[in-house]
């Protein structure tokens, strides 16, 4: 069976007025033009206006007016925000616990040092855009150019140092030197960038040689410990030896002074005795004899006194010893 034709009744009375149909596109067009003419620059940005594709002016933060596209175009450049580029690693998600990308960036991080060793260097370059005009128009692919410049400078600086300097004591000097050379290249290329700082994030030997490198570090630590122990022993023994030597010297000087003074006293006593002997020879001779015997007799044991007038020998008893017993 064939379907019967349906009749559609169009109510022309409820159709929108012709003015509404004409004004609605005009209103939409006006809103689009208003959004294209007026623009806002944030406090950390600068607006670069291009007129027919050519640089015209730079606008500061705030609300501004420009001619509609395609007469004038707007490019916003962050000039107060600190930007950064990462080398040897990538941050996947920043937050309380930062996650890093698991991809390999060995082509950036593997570097040859001056002593022909290999080090894995990861670093960050932080910079700001200080000249929007140079940043937009002087260099093509400016981000990649800055990335390549930074990597080239880092490889050159690391290649002038030993692996120990790169990993331990020379990191601050490397950061400063890379920042200085990189800023000189930015000025030479007129890229409109100011390098704030270069930070070595992590510097390690390759995984293949880490065990050997750790053994070397352990041996160096043991060497330093042995040197420190020797220095401690040196600081303990040497002052003690110096003190003993000084004491010996002082004792010798005191002994020498004592001997000299005693010799001078004996010489003076001899002069006095000689003068007395010259005044009274017999008396002095007898006094010297008696004083000498006074010193000798007490030290003698049994004493025998011989006299030519005696017929026998008279023993001299030690009465003092008998009294003590």
C-alpha positions as CSV (number, residue, x, y, z in Angstrom):
1,X,0.0,0.0,0.0
2,X,1.2,3.4,-0.9
3,X,1.5,6.1,1.9
4,X,-0.8,9.0,1.6
5,X,1.0,12.4,1.2
6,X,1.2,14.5,4.4
7,X,0.4,18.2,4.2
8,X,2.8,20.5,6.3
9,X,1.1,23.6,7.5
10,X,3.6,26.5,7.9
11,X,2.6,29.2,10.3
12,X,4.1,32.4,8.9
13,X,2.6,34.4,11.8
14,X,5.0,32.8,14.4
15,X,8.1,33.2,12.2
16,X,10.9,35.6,13.6
17,X,10.8,39.1,12.2
18,X,13.1,39.9,9.3
19,X,14.9,42.5,11.4
20,X,15.9,39.8,14.0
21,X,17.3,37.6,11.3
22,X,19.4,40.5,10.0
23,X,20.5,41.9,13.4
24,X,21.5,38.6,14.9
25,X,24.5,37.9,12.6
26,X,25.5,41.6,12.9
27,X,25.5,41.2,16.7
28,X,27.5,38.1,16.6
29,X,29.9,39.7,14.2
30,X,30.2,42.7,16.5
31,X,31.0,40.5,19.5
32,X,33.7,38.8,17.5
33,X,35.1,42.1,16.5
34,X,35.0,43.4,20.0
35,X,36.9,40.3,21.3
36,X,39.4,40.8,18.5
37,X,39.9,44.5,19.0
38,X,40.2,44.6,22.8
39,X,42.7,42.5,24.6
40,X,44.3,42.2,28.1
41,X,48.0,41.8,28.9
42,X,48.7,40.0,32.2
43,X,51.2,41.6,34.7
44,X,53.9,39.0,33.8
45,X,53.5,39.4,30.1
46,X,54.2,41.8,27.3
47,X,52.1,42.2,24.1
48,X,53.8,42.4,20.7
49,X,51.6,43.8,18.0
50,X,52.2,42.8,14.4
51,X,50.7,45.0,11.6
52,X,50.4,43.1,8.4
53,X,52.8,40.5,9.8
54,X,55.5,43.1,10.6
55,X,56.5,44.3,14.1
56,X,54.7,47.5,15.1
57,X,54.8,48.0,18.9
58,X,55.0,46.5,22.4
59,X,52.2,47.0,24.9
60,X,52.5,46.7,28.6
61,X,50.1,44.9,31.1
62,X,46.5,46.2,31.1
63,X,43.6,46.6,28.7
64,X,44.5,47.7,25.2
65,X,43.0,48.3,21.7
66,X,44.2,47.0,18.4
67,X,42.9,46.9,14.9
68,X,41.1,43.6,14.0
69,X,42.6,40.6,12.3
70,X,44.2,40.4,9.7
71,X,45.3,44.0,10.0
72,X,47.0,43.6,13.4
73,X,47.9,40.4,15.3
74,X,48.8,39.9,18.9
75,X,51.6,37.8,20.4
76,X,51.9,37.5,24.2
77,X,55.4,36.9,25.6
78,X,56.1,36.1,29.3
79,X,58.8,38.5,30.4
80,X,58.5,38.3,34.2
81,X,58.0,34.5,34.5
82,X,61.1,32.4,35.0
83,X,61.3,29.7,32.4
84,X,63.4,26.5,32.5
85,X,64.7,23.7,30.3
86,X,65.6,20.3,31.7
87,X,68.5,18.2,30.3
88,X,69.1,14.5,30.9
89,X,65.6,14.1,32.5
90,X,62.1,15.4,32.2
91,X,59.5,16.2,34.8
92,X,56.3,14.3,34.1
93,X,54.3,15.8,37.0
94,X,55.3,18.4,39.5
95,X,53.8,18.5,42.9
96,X,54.3,17.4,46.5
97,X,55.9,14.2,45.1
98,X,57.4,15.0,41.7
99,X,57.3,12.3,39.1
100,X,59.9,12.1,36.3
101,X,59.6,10.6,32.9
102,X,60.9,7.1,32.5
103,X,62.2,7.8,29.0
104,X,66.0,7.6,28.3
105,X,67.8,10.9,27.7
106,X,71.3,9.5,27.5
107,X,72.0,11.5,24.4
108,X,71.9,14.6,26.5
109,X,73.4,13.4,29.8
110,X,76.3,11.2,28.8
111,X,79.4,13.4,28.6
112,X,83.2,12.8,28.2
113,X,85.3,14.5,30.9
114,X,88.8,15.9,30.5
115,X,90.5,12.7,31.9
116,X,88.6,10.6,29.3
117,X,86.0,9.3,31.7
118,X,82.3,9.3,31.2
119,X,79.8,11.0,33.5
120,X,76.0,11.2,33.5
121,X,75.2,14.9,33.9
122,X,71.6,16.2,34.6
123,X,71.0,19.9,34.9
124,X,68.5,22.7,34.6
125,X,68.8,26.0,32.9
126,X,66.6,28.8,34.2
127,X,66.1,31.9,32.2
128,X,63.8,34.9,31.5
129,X,62.8,36.7,28.3
130,X,64.1,40.3,28.6
131,X,63.6,41.5,25.0
132,X,60.3,40.3,23.4
133,X,61.3,41.7,20.0
134,X,64.6,39.8,19.8
135,X,62.9,36.7,21.3
136,X,60.2,36.6,18.5
137,X,62.0,37.8,15.4
138,X,65.8,37.5,15.6
139,X,66.2,33.7,16.0
140,X,64.2,30.9,14.4
141,X,63.3,28.0,16.6
142,X,64.4,29.9,19.6
143,X,63.6,27.2,22.2
144,X,65.6,24.5,20.3
145,X,68.4,27.0,19.7
146,X,68.7,27.8,23.4
147,X,68.5,24.1,24.2
148,X,71.4,23.3,21.8
149,X,73.5,26.2,23.0
150,X,73.1,25.1,26.6
151,X,74.1,21.5,25.9
152,X,77.1,22.6,23.8
153,X,78.4,24.9,26.5
154,X,77.9,22.3,29.2
155,X,79.8,19.7,27.2
156,X,82.6,22.1,26.6
157,X,83.0,23.0,30.3
158,X,82.7,19.4,31.5
159,X,85.3,18.3,28.9
160,X,87.9,20.6,30.5
161,X,87.6,18.9,33.9
162,X,88.3,15.6,35.5
163,X,85.5,13.3,36.5
164,X,86.2,13.9,40.2
165,X,85.8,17.6,39.8
166,X,82.5,17.2,37.9
167,X,81.0,14.8,40.5
168,X,82.4,16.4,43.7
169,X,84.3,19.6,44.2
170,X,83.9,21.4,40.9
171,X,80.1,21.6,40.6
172,X,79.7,25.2,41.7
173,X,82.5,26.4,39.4
174,X,81.0,24.5,36.5
175,X,77.5,26.1,37.1
176,X,79.0,29.6,37.1
177,X,81.1,29.1,34.1
178,X,78.3,27.5,32.0
179,X,76.0,30.4,32.9
180,X,78.6,33.0,31.9
181,X,79.4,31.4,28.6
182,X,75.7,30.7,27.8
183,X,74.8,34.4,28.5
184,X,77.6,35.4,26.1
185,X,76.2,33.2,23.4
186,X,72.7,34.6,24.0
187,X,74.0,38.1,23.6
188,X,75.9,37.1,20.5
189,X,72.8,35.5,18.9
190,X,70.5,38.3,20.0
191,X,68.0,35.9,21.3
192,X,66.6,38.2,24.0
193,X,67.1,35.9,26.9
194,X,68.8,36.4,30.3
195,X,70.2,33.3,32.0
196,X,69.4,33.4,35.7
197,X,71.2,30.2,36.8
198,X,72.4,26.8,35.7
199,X,71.9,24.1,38.3
200,X,73.5,20.7,38.2
201,X,70.6,18.4,39.3
202,X,72.5,15.1,39.5
203,X,76.0,14.0,38.4
204,X,76.9,10.3,38.5
205,X,79.1,7.8,36.8
206,X,77.4,5.5,34.3
207,X,75.6,2.5,35.8
208,X,78.1,0.1,34.2
209,X,81.0,1.5,36.1
210,X,79.3,2.5,39.4
211,X,80.7,-0.4,41.4
212,X,84.3,0.3,40.3
213,X,83.7,4.0,41.0
214,X,82.4,3.3,44.5
215,X,85.4,1.1,45.2
216,X,87.7,4.0,44.2
217,X,85.8,6.4,46.4
218,X,86.0,4.0,49.3
219,X,89.8,3.6,48.8
220,X,90.1,7.4,48.7
221,X,88.1,7.7,51.9
222,X,90.3,5.1,53.6
223,X,93.4,7.0,52.4
224,X,92.0,10.3,53.8
225,X,91.2,8.5,57.1
226,X,94.7,7.1,57.3
227,X,96.1,10.6,56.6
228,X,93.9,12.1,59.3
229,X,95.0,9.4,61.8
230,X,98.7,10.0,61.0
231,X,98.2,13.8,61.4
232,X,96.5,13.1,64.8
233,X,99.4,10.9,65.9
234,X,101.8,13.6,64.6
235,X,100.0,16.3,66.6
236,X,100.2,14.1,69.7
237,X,103.8,12.9,69.5
238,X,105.6,15.9,68.1
239,X,104.5,18.4,70.8
240,X,105.3,15.8,73.5
241,X,108.8,15.3,72.0
242,X,109.3,19.0,71.7
243,X,108.3,19.4,75.4
244,X,110.7,16.7,76.5
245,X,113.5,18.2,74.4
246,X,112.8,21.6,75.9
247,X,112.8,20.1,79.4
248,X,116.1,18.3,78.7
249,X,117.7,21.6,77.4
250,X,116.5,23.4,80.5
251,X,117.9,20.7,82.8
252,X,121.2,20.8,81.0
253,X,121.3,24.6,81.3
254,X,120.5,24.4,85.0
255,X,123.2,21.7,85.5
256,X,125.7,23.8,83.7
257,X,124.8,26.9,85.7
258,X,125.1,24.8,88.9
259,X,128.5,23.5,87.9
260,X,129.8,26.9,87.0
261,X,128.6,28.4,90.3
262,X,130.1,25.6,92.3
263,X,133.4,26.0,90.4
264,X,133.4,29.7,91.1
265,X,132.7,29.0,94.7
266,X,135.5,26.5,95.0
267,X,137.9,28.8,93.3
268,X,136.9,31.6,95.7
269,X,137.3,29.3,98.7
270,X,140.7,28.2,97.4
271,X,141.8,31.9,97.1
272,X,140.6,32.5,100.7
273,X,142.5,29.4,102.0
274,X,145.6,30.5,100.1
275,X,145.5,33.9,101.6
276,X,145.1,32.5,105.1
277,X,147.9,30.0,104.4
278,X,150.2,32.8,103.4
279,X,149.4,34.7,106.6
280,X,149.9,31.7,108.9
281,X,151.3,28.6,107.1
282,X,151.6,26.3,110.2
283,X,148.2,27.0,111.6
284,X,146.5,26.7,108.2
285,X,148.3,23.5,107.4
286,X,147.3,21.9,110.7
287,X,143.7,23.1,110.3
288,X,143.5,21.6,106.9
289,X,144.9,18.4,108.2
290,X,142.4,18.2,111.0
291,X,139.4,19.1,108.8
292,X,140.5,16.4,106.3
293,X,140.8,13.8,109.0
294,X,137.4,14.8,110.4
295,X,135.9,13.8,107.0
296,X,138.0,10.6,106.6
297,X,137.8,9.0,110.1
298,X,134.0,8.6,110.2
299,X,134.1,6.7,106.9
300,X,136.8,4.2,108.1
301,X,135.9,0.9,109.8
302,X,138.3,-0.4,112.4
303,X,140.9,2.2,113.3
304,X,144.4,1.6,114.6
305,X,146.4,4.4,116.1
306,X,150.1,3.9,115.9
307,X,152.4,5.8,118.1
308,X,156.2,5.4,118.4
309,X,156.1,5.9,122.2
310,X,153.6,3.0,122.7
311,X,154.7,-0.5,123.2
312,X,151.6,-2.1,121.8
313,X,148.7,-1.4,119.5
314,X,145.6,0.4,121.0
315,X,142.4,-0.3,119.1
316,X,140.0,2.6,118.9
317,X,136.5,1.3,119.8
318,X,133.4,2.5,118.0
319,X,131.6,3.7,121.0
320,X,128.9,5.4,119.0
321,X,127.9,2.1,117.3
322,X,127.8,0.3,120.7
323,X,125.6,3.0,122.1
324,X,123.1,2.6,119.2
325,X,122.9,-1.2,119.8
